[in-house]
């Protein structure tokens, strides 16, 4: 548990994420209900179902389930296109991430409990959900689709519009990679090593990594990026950029854990949020390096 003095960081993450998501849902719901009602109905309905499943399965506490449902709705609205198909939205990579992280958290639970490193049985708290998923919603909604699709504002939108969601997908990929690598890495290696010094460390130590856990984390990021590229029709560029961003965020998470978190300057929510931010920034930086197409 994070020191009490660092709880302000978790509150700050909530303050950054929840008002943004709430406002986005209200505005998007009103717009879609006026224009294409089925989009709002399917988005809100499926998000509520997803939140209920997360709560009933023990993956999230009630408040966290509500926050997760809201973030999922925000992401679905951000990726909605016409003709509308729910499976061609962010719902697919979000569900992929949730399945991967849930399985990884449950794997070897008895052994993790004996080691004292198991996730709490009541599920994730609202601040954890906001820290892991919030940046995906912010990055995907930072600019409206009208602005993003305008080649006058962003010429590279003429390539593949879905590429403009690269930052959000990278944040999702990092969240999956982080959880899978830490949860399974603790089972695969009795003596992980610190990222900064390569010295052996106890399982669960902030900033400690293992080869097996890292490779599985990279694989999880690839799976999330691939499902997003397929669902959003972003092609190999969306996959590649979001995967690279997710992997960068995975190592950045370990670096923050080995330095600022171990020194008591950051808590786990702060580390997770900043890691997803780094993933989104790297992915968008790669996108910005693409040559602008020749426009008439």
N, C-alpha and C positions, 0 to 999 in steps of 0.2 A: 504493500500500500504506500502511496506517495506521502511524503511528510505533509503535515497540515499546512505548513507555510507555503507549499507549492500548489495548494488547491485552487488558488487564483488562476493558475494556468488552465485548469480544466474548465473553470467558469468562463474564462476568456474565449476558449474554443467554442463553448456553447453560445456565447454572445455573438461570435462571428458567424456561426453556422445557422442556428435555429431561426433567428429573425429573417435572415436572407431566404431560407427555404420556405418559411411560412408565407412571406410576402409573395414569393414566386408562385406558390401553389394557388393563392387567392387570385392573383392576376391572370395566371394561365387558365385556371378553371373557368373564370368568368368569360375570358375570350373564347375558349373552345366551346363552352356551352352556348354561346351566341352564334358561333360559326359552324362548328361540327360537333354537336353534342356527344356522339359515341366516343370520341377521343377522350373527353373528360370523364365519361362514365366508366370506360374500360380502365383508364389510368388510375383513377381513384379507387375503383373496386378491386383491381388486382393488387394495388399497393396495400389496401386494408387486409386482404387475404394473406399477403406475404408477411405483414406485421403480426397477424394472429398466429401464423405458423411458427414464426420465430419465438413468440412468447410461449406458446403451448409446448414447443419442443424443448424449452429450457435454454435456448440460445441467447435470449435477451430478456431483461427485466421489462415490466410493463412500459415504463417511460422510454426505455431504449427501443422497444418494439414500435412505439408510436413515432419516435424520431426516425427510425429506419424506414418505416412506411412513408413518412413525409419526404425523406431524401430520395427514396425510390420514385415517388410520384414526380418530384422535381426533375429527376433525370429522364423519366419517361416523357414528360412534356418537352424537355429540351431536345429530344431525339425523335419526336413525332413527325412523320411525314405523311403526305396524302398520295395515293389511297392508304388509309391507316391499317396497319397490322401490328398488334401488340408485340409479336415476336420479332418485329423489325425495329425495336426500340432498345433502350438501355436495360430493360427488364431482363434480357438474356444474359449479359455479362454480370449484372448484379446477382441474379440467381446462381450463376456459375460460381461467383466468388463466395456466396453464402454457403453453398454446398461444400466447396473445397475447405473453407475455414472451419465449418462445423465438423466435418469428418476428421480433420487434423486435430481439432480440440478434443474430440472424443477418443481418439486413438491412444491406447495405453493409459487411460485415465487412472486405473488402479495404481500403476507404477508411478505416475506423476504425483498422485496423492501421497504415496509413501515418501517421495522425494521432497514433498512440500512445494511443488511448482505448478500444481494443477489449477486451471481456470475455475473460478467459483461456480458451483453447481447451479446457482440461480441465474446464471447467464451474464452477459455484458451489461454494463451500466450505460446510461444515456450519454455520458461524456465520452466513453470509449467509441460508441457508434458515431458520434459527431466527429471525433478525431480521425477515425478511419475512413468515413464515407463523405464527410462534409466537403472536402476539397473537390471531390469528383463533381458534386452538384454545382459548386461555385465556378469551377473551371468550365463546365459545360454550359452554364447560363450567363457567363460574364458579359457576353455580347449577344444581342438578339439575333435570331436567324435572318431577319431582314438585313441587318448590318453585315453579318457574316457572308451572306450569299451575294453581296454587292461587290463586284470586282473593282468598283471605285474606292471602296473602303479597304478591301483586302484582296489584291489581285490573285493570290494563290487559291482563292475560293473557286476559281474557274477550273482548277484541276479536278478535285473530288471534294464536294461540300462536306462530306462526312469527316474529312481530315481535320476539320476545325473542332472536332470533338476529341482530338488526340490527347489533350491535357486531362480531360475527365477520365478517359479510359486508362491512361497511365496511372492516375491516382488510384483507380480501382485495382489495377494490376499490382501496384505496390502494396496495397492493403492485403491482398490475397497472399502475395509472396512473403510478407513479413510474418503473418500468422502461421502459414504452413511451414516456413523455415524454422521458426522458433519452436512450434509445437512438436514437429517431427524430429527436428534436430536434437532436441533434448532426449529423445528416445534412442536415436541412432548413435550418439556419441557420448560416452561417459566422461570424456575430458575434452570439451571444446576448447578453442583457443581465442584469446582476445584479438580483435581485429587490429588494434594499434601496436601490440607488442608481439603477437603470436605466441605468447606464453599460455600454458594450460590454465583453464579456469573451471570452476564448478558449473554444472548445467544450470541454466536459468540466470547466470550472471549477465548483467547489462553489458552489451557490447561483445559478448562471446559468440563465436560462430563455429560451425562445423562444416566440413566439405559436403556431407550428405544432406544436411539441412539446407545449405545454400543452394545446392543443385535442385532440390525439390522446390524451394522457393522460386527459383528461376523458371522451373517448369510450370508452377502455378501461375506465374505472371504471363507465361506464354499461352496457357489455356484461356485465361481471361481475355487477353488481347486478341486471340484467334476468334473466340466466340463474338467479341465485339465487332471485329472486322467483318465477320460473316453477317451478323444481324444488322449492322448499320451500313453494310455494303461499302466499306471503306477500303477494301483491297489490302494488298501487302504493305503499302506504306503506313496505313493506320496500325496494322499489326506490328510492323517493325519499330515505328517510332514510340508507340505506347509500351511495347515490351522493353525497349532500351530504357525508357524513362522509368518503368517499374523496377527494373533491375538496379538502376542507379539509386533509386529511392531505398531499395532493400539494403544496399551497402551504406548509404547515408544514415539510415536508421541505426545500424550497428555502430557507426562512427559516433553519432550523437549519444548513444547508450554508453559507449566506452569512455566518453569524455564528459560532456555536460551533465548527463543523467547520473553518472557515478559520483560526480562532484556535488550533487544536490542542487544543481542550477536548473534542471528541467525535470518534470515528472513524465510519466509514460504517455499521458495524453498529449503533452507538448511535443514529445519525440515523434509520436505517430502522426500528428497533424503536420509537423514540419517535413516529415519524410514524404508524405503524399504531396505536399507543396513542391518539394524538390523534384519529384517524379513528373509532375505536370509541367514545371518550368523547363526541364530538360527536353521533354517530348515536344513542347511548343517551340523551343529553340531550334530543334532539328527541323521542324516544319518551316520555320522562318528562313532556314538556310536553303530551302528549295528555290530554284530559279523561278521567278515569276513568268507565267506563260505570255507569249506574244498575243496581245489583245487587239482586236480591230479598233 
